[in-house]
Amino acid sequence: MLIKKLVMAIIRKKQTVVPPDTDTVELKLKKEECKMLLQIIANSTFSGKDIQILYDTAVKLQRSMLK
């Protein structure tokens, strides 16, 4: 009986819904909008601390254009 309770508790834990990441935003852009944003990024100057997040954002924009 104890084993059955333990198994049921494990199953219930796995069935709990994990809340979505609140730091993520779903955004749908047209290809023209992605292209414009990439052009703005390419023609701008950024400081060293912004380079990694800028790179990651540009990669996401490029991938969304290829879909």
N, C-alpha and C positions, 0 to 999 in steps of 0.2 A: 504494500500500500504506500509506503514511504517513497519507493522508487517511482511509482506512478505520479505522485504529487510533484516530485522533483522534475520529471519529464514534462509534465504539464506546465510547470513554472518556466522551464526553459523555452517551451513552445510559445508561451504568452510573451516572454521577453523578445523573442525574435519577431513576433507579429506587431510589436509596437511601432508606430509610425514616427520616423525621425523628421523633425521639422526642417523645412528647406533652409539652406544657407541664406541668411538675411543680407549678406554682403553682395549677392549676385543679382543682377538685373537682366531680364530678358529684353532684347531689343531687336527689332526687325528693321533693317535698312535696305533700301534699293541699291543696286549696283552703282548707280551714279553717285549716290550719297557716300558710299564706301570709297569710291574713287576720289571724290572731292576731299574727304577727310585724309586720305593717304597723301594727296598732293599738298595739302596744308601742312601735314607733318613733315613731308620731304623738304618743304621750303622754309621751315622754321628752325630756330636755334634753341637748344635745350641745355640745361646744366647737367653735370654728371650724375647727380642724385636722381634725376628723372629718366635716365636712359633705359633702365631695365623695364620699368612699367610702360614706357613709351614703346619699346620694342615688342613687348608682349601684346600691347593693344594693336599695334600695326600688324602683327602676325594674325591676330583674330580677325581683323578687317580683311586681310588678304584671303584668309580661308573662307570667310563668308562670301566673298566675291566669286570664289571658285565653285561654290555650291550651285 
